[in-house]
Amino acid sequence: MYSDNLLKICILLIFIVLFLSGCSGGEEKNAVLGPYQMVMLSDPSPPKVGFDASFNVKLKDEGRTPPKACQLRFRHYMPGMAMSHDEDYGLMTAGKRLGEFVGRSRQFSMGGDWVVEFVLDCQGDRYSHAFNYSLEWPE
């Protein structure tokens, strides 16, 4: 009887750990870039002070068709706090599937309000969207 209860507790703990690890992903952020729907996920989510972040972006139009012959780039900066890399855009590389892009930022160097701006150049048209983050200093 004791070993049956212990086995049940172990199985329950395994399910809890698996459930929590599956829920640890970050929050998706959505935007519209011209005719395209954008879904962005950062890792870590949200970005953390003292670390860089990776960004994964998926783009599709209303017909759920990914864009072709497009370039996506991004930058991050603090409004009102001039830094040497404010105008440096990182080019995102193509992901595993058409319409998926991946990129890595520089370090988020301090707590405060940050903007991560994405710019899509697609067949002569340019679209942009900015996501705002308020980052806390680590304790």
C-alpha positions in Angstrom: 0.0 0.0 0.0 2.8 2.4 0.9 4.7 1.7 -2.3 1.5 2.2 -4.4 1.0 5.7 -2.9 4.6 6.6 -3.4 4.3 5.5 -7.1 1.2 7.7 -7.5 3.0 10.7 -6.0 6.0 10.2 -8.2 3.8 10.0 -11.3 1.9 13.1 -10.3 5.1 15.0 -9.7 6.4 14.0 -13.2 3.2 15.3 -14.8 3.4 18.5 -12.9 7.0 19.1 -13.9 6.2 18.3 -17.6 3.2 20.6 -17.5 5.2 23.5 -16.0 8.0 23.0 -18.4 5.5 23.2 -21.3 4.1 26.4 -19.9 7.4 28.2 -19.5 7.4 29.6 -23.0 7.1 33.4 -23.4 4.2 35.5 -24.4 3.6 35.9 -28.1 3.2 39.5 -29.3 1.1 40.2 -32.4 1.2 43.1 -34.8 0.3 44.1 -38.3 3.0 45.0 -40.8 1.2 46.3 -43.9 -0.6 43.3 -45.4 1.1 40.9 -43.0 0.2 39.5 -39.6 3.3 39.3 -37.4 3.7 37.0 -34.4 6.9 37.6 -32.4 8.3 35.7 -29.5 11.4 36.6 -27.5 13.7 34.4 -25.5 13.8 35.3 -22.6 10.3 36.7 -22.6 10.3 39.4 -21.7 14.0 40.3 -22.3 16.1 40.6 -19.2 18.6 43.3 -18.1 22.2 42.2 -18.6 21.3 39.6 -21.3 20.8 39.6 -25.0 17.6 38.1 -26.4 16.7 36.0 -29.4 13.6 37.0 -31.5 11.5 34.6 -33.5 9.1 36.1 -36.0 6.4 34.6 -38.2 4.8 36.6 -41.0 1.7 35.7 -43.1 -0.8 37.7 -45.1 -4.6 37.5 -44.8 -4.6 34.3 -47.0 -2.1 32.8 -44.6 0.6 33.0 -47.2 4.1 33.9 -46.0 5.9 36.8 -47.8 8.4 36.1 -50.5 11.5 38.2 -51.3 11.3 40.1 -48.0 13.9 41.3 -45.6 13.2 41.8 -41.9 15.5 43.7 -39.5 15.3 45.0 -36.0 16.9 47.2 -33.4 16.3 48.0 -29.7 16.8 51.3 -28.0 15.8 53.3 -24.9 13.7 56.4 -25.9 15.3 59.5 -24.5 18.6 57.8 -23.7 21.0 58.2 -26.6 23.3 55.2 -27.0 25.9 54.5 -29.7 24.0 51.5 -31.2 20.5 53.1 -31.3 20.5 53.2 -35.1 22.1 49.8 -35.6 19.7 47.3 -37.2 20.3 43.6 -37.0 19.3 41.6 -40.1 17.1 38.7 -39.2 17.9 35.4 -41.0 15.4 33.1 -42.6 14.0 30.5 -40.3 13.1 26.8 -41.0 10.0 27.7 -43.0 9.1 30.5 -45.4 7.9 33.5 -43.5 9.9 32.7 -40.3 12.8 34.8 -39.2 15.2 34.6 -36.3 17.6 37.2 -34.9 19.6 38.0 -31.8 19.9 41.3 -30.0 22.7 43.0 -28.2 22.5 43.1 -24.4 19.7 45.0 -22.7 22.2 47.0 -20.6 19.9 48.6 -18.0 16.5 48.6 -16.5 13.9 51.0 -17.9 11.7 51.5 -20.9 13.0 49.8 -24.1 11.6 49.7 -27.7 12.2 46.7 -30.0 11.4 47.9 -33.5 11.0 45.6 -36.5 11.2 46.9 -40.1 10.0 44.7 -43.1 11.2 45.6 -46.6 9.1 43.6 -49.1 9.1 44.1 -52.8 9.7 47.9 -52.6 7.4 48.5 -49.6 8.5 49.2 -46.1 6.5 48.5 -42.9 7.5 48.9 -39.3 6.2 48.1 -35.8 7.6 48.7 -32.4 7.1 46.7 -29.2 7.5 48.4 -25.8 9.1 46.7 -22.8 9.6 48.0 -19.3 12.5 46.0 -17.9 13.3 45.8 -14.2 16.8 45.8 -12.7 17.7 42.4 -11.4 17.7 42.1 -7.6 
